């Protein structure tokens, strides 16, 4: 229950979903950063400590399922889904959400995980993909066997109540950008630092909000490159209160499943500068600036275009905010409950 897109999605959806359900939340292992936010009747930890503890986790989950008389299981992420498949009785339906393109997020890192997915996935399991791009990747890697649904993640309501209210900047003025996300390889922050080195004399600034295993490495790189225009701000529990202070949102991810931080920025109205990957174009509806991940120079050019073009900033702000209306929490909850009703009496 650390802070991540899927974990935030789960905790926020539990607050808004119909009271007709009794919720039992089972998480794999600490840290439990978001545990105080969880609204559930019961909460359990499996004490997962690595692949050697898989069978013990399966045994513990089976006991919980039987004890709580679970009628439907909804698993999020790769390992929870696999353990749930192995633990559940045949009579209990399973819905599993895929939050990232597994060919890049799991199978490339460990080929055995590919065979594990093939072994445990059955046609009676209902797959939920957080974007069409994730569903396409899963179908090409594993092959969709049964029911499947594309259900976009959501941005919490508080992001829609905030507004991108900065005055329209004039050409030649500084541009303040923000990136939000866990400090890990997938987010490609080193690429962004290379970009910022190209524009460090151009009144362009970047704050990176998030924590994670790359904190020290990124801090060292910032110092080495002399990037006084970049700051690591650490984690923030109230991002919606500060996003509107920036001129643009930037994300250089090598891959994403959906991009909740991006959707949150769009909901507020921040114009977005994004790596040119399939899911970014899908989620934004093309209402952003896109750069080639093989070219820091291309990204720097897009930044300067946005900096010097106030009309472009405003157009992207309006179009992005309109697109983000599709990612409101109630849309997600309504579709999720409709899906649950297929399997619950």
Secondary structure, DSSP 4 states (H G I P E B T S, - for coil): --SSHHHHHHHHHHHHS-TTS--EEEE-SS--TTGGG---SEEEE----SGGGHHHHHHHHHHHHHHHT-SEEEEESHHHHHHHHHHS-TTSEEEEEE-S-HIIIIITT-HHHHHHHHHH--TTSEEEESSHHHHHHHHHHT---S-EEE----B-HHHHHS------PPTTS-EEEEEES-SSGGG-HHHHHHHHHHSTTTTEEEEEE--STTHHHHHHHHHHHT-TTEEEEE--S-GGGTGGGSSEEEE--S--SS-HHHHHHHHHT-EEEEE--HHHHHHHTT-SEEE-TT-HHHHHHHHHHHHT-HHHHHHHHHHHHHHHGGGBHHHHHHHHHHHHTTT--
